[in-house]
Structure formats: structure tokens, C-alpha cells
Amino acid sequence: MKQVLSLLVVLAVLTSCNKEEIIGSGDLPSEISEYVTTHFPNNVIIQSIEDKDGFTKTYDVILEGSISLEFNRKKEIIEIDGVSELPKSVIPTKISAYVEVNYPTNFITDWELDDKNQQIELDNEMDLEFNMDGDFLKIDS
């Protein structure tokens, strides 16, 4: 019983430790640097943060132009927040086509990979949810 209690205490301490460390853009993993260079060539990296929370690690990258990117521990993009139109290259083709047909006067400002779905926000602050294949699911309120 004491061993189980000790293990629970150790796990609680490890998972509650949150450590954010500002890192130089030159210290970003190459996959993340390449993503930024490819999709946001005109936006300078303002700040890069390595966030360790227990057993998870994410990277937050803030770009000039009020754009923030979040990458998971596998260095895959999981969230893009902006205030202006996101580049078409960062939005799955099927989702982009859906927005062009159904919301022709709007554009995508945010994209997020959420558990098993993708969510976008339009410039009119409407949130739309899609499955992993890019099929429309619902308007999220």
C-alpha cells in the first residue's frame, strides 16, 4: 500500500511540473523551422518557447503579424492562431474548398487539431468542426 501511495505521489509531482523555457529560434527543431520557413516566409519569429508539462512537450512559436503556432512533441503542427487570413498551404485542401463554397466572403484565421477532429475559426468568429478527413461535422458554438 505504501508503495502504491509513493508511486502516486511521484506521478502527481511529475505531471504537475510545468516548465516553460524560452529558446532561440536557432535552437528550434529543424522540422519546426522548416515549417515556418515554408508556410510563413514573410513572418519573422519573435519568440519560441519549449513547454514541458509532465510527460508532454510542446513548442510555441510566436511570429510577427500576430500569428502563434503550437507543435506537439513529434514536432507536428497542432494549432495556428492568427488575426488575418492564414496561408492556404496550412489548411487541408478539403476544408479550404468547403469554406470557399459555403463562406465565400470569409477567410480562415485559426486552425486546430483537436483529439480526433479539426476546428477552424473564420474572420466572422464562426467556428467550424471537421473530421480528420476534412468532412464538415458542425458549426461549433
Secondary structure, DSSP 8 states (H G I E B T S, - for coil): -HHHHHHHHHHHHHHH-EEEEEE-GGGS-HHHHHHHHHH-TTS-EEEEEEEEETTEEEEEEEETTTEEEEE-TTS-EEEEE-SS---GGGS-HHHHHHHHHH-TT--EEEEEEETTEEEEEETTS-EEEEETT--EEEEE-
